[in-house]
Every structure is written in structure tokens, then in C-alpha cells.
Amino acid sequence: MKTKTKKYCKCGCGEVIVCDRTYVNGHCWNDPEYRKKLSDSAKTKVFTKEHRENLSKGHKGIKYHQSEKEQKRLSEWAKKLWDNPEYCAKMIKLGRSGRKHTKAAKKKMSKSRLALKERQGYLVSPETRKKLFKMSKKRWEDPEYKERVIKATFEAAMILPNKPEKKLRRILNKLFPGEYKYVGDGSVLIGHKSPDFINVNGQKKLIEMFGDYWHSKERTGLSKKEHRKQRQKHFSKYGYKTLVIWEHQLYDNVAKVKERVKNFHGLQS
């Protein structure tokens, strides 16, 4: 009895093909020769006007032929692949990791997106937006995910503390050395919210520095009083007293701000 010789994927990945194929499913795109052949074929092919119109519509409305059982099997198979660190590293390397688009390419992509939006009236369909919103909302309900994203956002900003926060920090360090620490960079989260300054000497007290623009009614939809009370109410659930100082107060009357800070610090916890 003859034994079948193993047939390997043509892309060079080293994986064995178990059926009569040239590539493992999806690996044809890893082969430069295949991509060049396909590109040359597309350049020489003449499309009719009707064909071009159908291509411009994309795949909207096309239903895949796989059964639910087959889709589930493929999904589980893909998950197992991505659980392998070596596979992840390999796919990232094959992708566009570390590459940058040229200015000409960016301009071309921008024009293409604008043309698509003008033709359809949107870039992402309402149905897709609803699905993405539900997925995002579900992920946001996970406390670990929420905290990780908030901290990553603060780290990406790389501009903290800002000028008003620096000025307030100098005042606090002068009045109460070693009492208050700046944590507005997301290093401390209380109920998934990041205060600006926290007392580190036994008192459950917070000081918030509200910027006139970022905490304005136009941005928050709340009046100054409502916004202040909302923040104080949130932190009070965790046993903290909160003092809110507005940016304009810091610059208009610094003496009054110092007096408010002294009175707040003197309050019994």
C-alpha cells in the first residue's frame, strides 16, 4: 500500500495541506507571486460599466453560504490560532505594523472615503453602527476593561498635568507640603473617574481642577453648579469630600483660592 506524501502550503509557512489544494485557506495572500499574478490579471481585464457599478456597491446585501454550524467551527478555529503567541507575532509581522502611508496615499484614501460618503450618504451603515455600539457598551460594562482603557487614554495624552493643574499643585505644595498628590494622569481611579489631587496623609479628601473649556456647559451639558454637585456626589459615594476649583478662579483671585483650600483642608474628615 502506497503512503501519501505530505503536501505543504506553497506560501512557505510549513503547514501541511490535508486536501487537494495549493495553499492553506487564506495563505495565498502571503505568496508575493500569487499577489503579483492576481494584480497583473486585474490590470489587463476589461470591466463592463455594469460590472464596475456592481463592484462600487461593495458586498452590501451579500449573504455568506456557510451554515451557522460551519461559521461557529471557523470562529473557534480562528480563536485557537490567535491564542498562539507565535501565530500572533507572525501575523503582525505580515501586516502593516510599523509602516506608514505616504502623503499621496493618504490624500487618495481621503478622496475615496469622501466619494463613498457622498455616494452612500454614510461611511458606516446605521445597522453596523448599532452593532458596534452594542459591542462597545457590552465591553465597557467590564470593570477591568474600562479601567484599562481609561488609564491608557491618560497615558496617551502625555500632556498632564496642564498649566492650571501645575499652578494649583505649587499652591498645595507650599501650603501643605506632602499632603496632596497629583493623580490626574489616571494613576488613581475612584469609581472609574480620575480626580486631580488626592490627600495622601490619612484624610479622604480630593481637589478637582475644572478647566473653563473642558468642563463648560457646551462640553458637559450641565451648568457649573450641576456639574460640580454631580462630581462631588460621585466621590461622596466612596467616602470622599471634594473641593472643586475653576480655572478662572485660580487666575482671577488666587488669594481667595488659597483661603478656600485652607478652609477645605481644615474640615474634619
FENGITA-V874759 format. One record per residue. RES is the residue in one letter. PHI is phi in radians with two decimals (none if undefined). NEAR is the number of other ideal C-beta (glycine too) atoms within 10 Angstrom. Layout:
# FENGITA-V874759
res:phi:near
RES:PHI:NEAR
RES:PHI:NEAR
This chain:
# FENGITA-V874759
res:phi:near
M:none:2
K:-1.39:4
T:-1.62:5
K:-1.26:5
T:-1.37:6
K:-1.21:8
K:-1.96:13
Y:-1.80:14
C:-1.07:19
K:-1.21:17
C:-1.27:20
G:1.65:10
C:-1.30:14
G:1.61:8
E:-1.43:12
V:-1.45:9
I:-1.63:16
V:-1.63:9
C:-2.29:7
D:-1.36:6
R:-2.39:13
T:-1.71:13
Y:-2.18:18
V:-1.19:19
N:-0.85:11
G:1.60:9
H:-1.42:18
C:-1.07:18
W:-1.30:12
N:-1.45:18
D:-1.67:17
P:-1.02:9
E:-1.12:10
Y:-1.12:16
R:-1.10:12
K:-1.16:10
K:-1.09:12
L:-1.17:12
S:-1.12:9
D:-1.10:10
S:-1.13:9
A:-1.18:9
K:-1.20:7
T:-1.49:6
K:-1.31:8
V:-1.77:5
F:-1.68:11
T:-1.31:8
K:-1.06:7
E:-1.11:8
H:-1.13:11
R:-1.09:9
E:-1.11:10
N:-1.15:11
L:-1.16:10
S:-1.16:11
K:-1.29:11
G:1.34:10
H:-1.81:8
K:-1.10:7
G:1.55:6
I:-1.36:8
K:-1.82:6
Y:-1.29:8
H:-1.44:6
Q:-1.14:11
S:-1.31:9
E:-1.06:7
K:-1.12:8
E:-1.18:11
Q:-1.08:11
K:-1.13:11
R:-1.12:12
L:-1.13:12
S:-1.11:10
E:-1.14:10
W:-1.12:10
A:-1.14:11
K:-1.09:9
K:-1.10:10
L:-1.08:11
W:-1.31:10
D:-1.32:9
N:-1.50:11
P:-0.99:8
E:-1.14:7
Y:-1.14:12
C:-1.02:12
A:-1.09:11
K:-1.15:13
M:-1.17:14
I:-1.14:11
K:-1.15:9
L:-1.25:12
G:-1.37:9
R:-1.76:8
S:-1.03:9
G:1.51:7
R:-1.57:6
K:-2.25:8
H:-1.33:11
T:-1.29:8
K:-1.07:8
A:-1.12:8
A:-1.16:10
K:-1.09:11
K:-1.12:11
K:-1.13:12
M:-1.13:11
S:-1.11:10
K:-1.10:10
S:-1.09:10
R:-1.16:11
L:-1.14:11
A:-1.15:11
L:-1.14:14
K:-1.14:12
E:-1.17:8
R:-1.29:10
Q:-1.62:14
G:1.63:8
Y:-2.83:11
L:-1.67:11
V:-2.04:11
S:-1.11:12
P:-0.98:8
E:-1.12:8
T:-1.17:11
R:-1.06:12
K:-1.10:10
K:-1.11:12
L:-1.12:11
F:-1.11:10
K:-1.12:10
M:-1.11:10
S:-1.12:10
K:-1.10:9
K:-1.15:10
R:-1.17:11
W:-1.20:12
E:-1.31:9
D:-1.40:11
P:-0.99:10
E:-1.13:7
Y:-1.11:12
K:-1.07:14
E:-1.15:13
R:-1.12:11
V:-1.19:13
I:-1.09:15
K:-1.14:15
A:-1.14:11
T:-1.13:11
F:-1.16:17
E:-1.14:12
A:-1.21:8
A:-1.09:11
M:0.96:7
I:-2.26:9
L:-1.87:16
P:-1.32:17
N:-1.47:15
K:-1.07:12
P:-1.05:20
E:-1.15:19
K:-1.12:12
K:-1.14:17
L:-1.15:24
R:-1.10:19
R:-1.10:10
I:-1.12:17
L:-1.14:20
N:-1.16:14
K:-1.34:9
L:-1.36:13
F:-2.36:14
P:-1.00:8
G:1.28:8
E:-1.67:17
Y:-2.12:25
K:-2.06:15
Y:-1.33:21
V:-2.27:19
G:-1.23:19
D:-1.54:17
G:1.55:16
S:-1.21:14
V:-2.24:17
L:-2.06:16
I:-2.09:17
G:1.09:9
H:1.14:12
K:-2.11:14
S:-1.83:18
P:-1.29:21
D:-1.56:25
F:-2.33:25
I:-2.27:21
N:-1.29:19
V:-1.95:12
N:-2.15:10
G:1.69:8
Q:-1.68:16
K:-1.54:14
K:-2.32:21
L:-2.22:25
I:-2.20:24
E:-1.86:21
M:-1.86:25
F:-1.62:22
G:-1.27:15
D:-1.09:14
Y:-1.52:9
W:-1.21:11
H:-1.96:19
S:-1.32:15
K:-1.10:11
E:-1.08:7
R:-1.56:11
T:-1.77:14
G:1.38:9
L:-2.14:15
S:-1.25:11
K:-0.99:15
K:-1.15:8
E:-1.12:12
H:-1.13:18
R:-1.09:19
K:-1.13:15
Q:-1.08:11
R:-1.17:19
Q:-1.11:16
K:-1.14:10
H:-1.07:16
F:-1.27:20
S:-1.15:13
K:-1.11:9
Y:-1.84:11
G:1.49:9
Y:-1.83:19
K:-1.61:17
T:-2.26:21
L:-1.87:19
V:-1.88:19
I:-2.09:21
W:-1.57:18
E:-0.97:20
H:-1.15:12
Q:-1.16:17
L:-1.13:20
Y:-1.65:13
D:-1.34:10
N:-2.59:12
V:-1.17:13
A:-1.13:7
K:-1.17:11
V:-1.10:19
K:-1.06:14
E:-1.12:11
R:-1.12:16
V:-1.12:20
K:-1.07:11
N:-1.11:10
F:-1.14:15
H:-1.15:17
G:-1.35:7
L:-1.14:10
Q:-1.33:5
S:-1.26:10
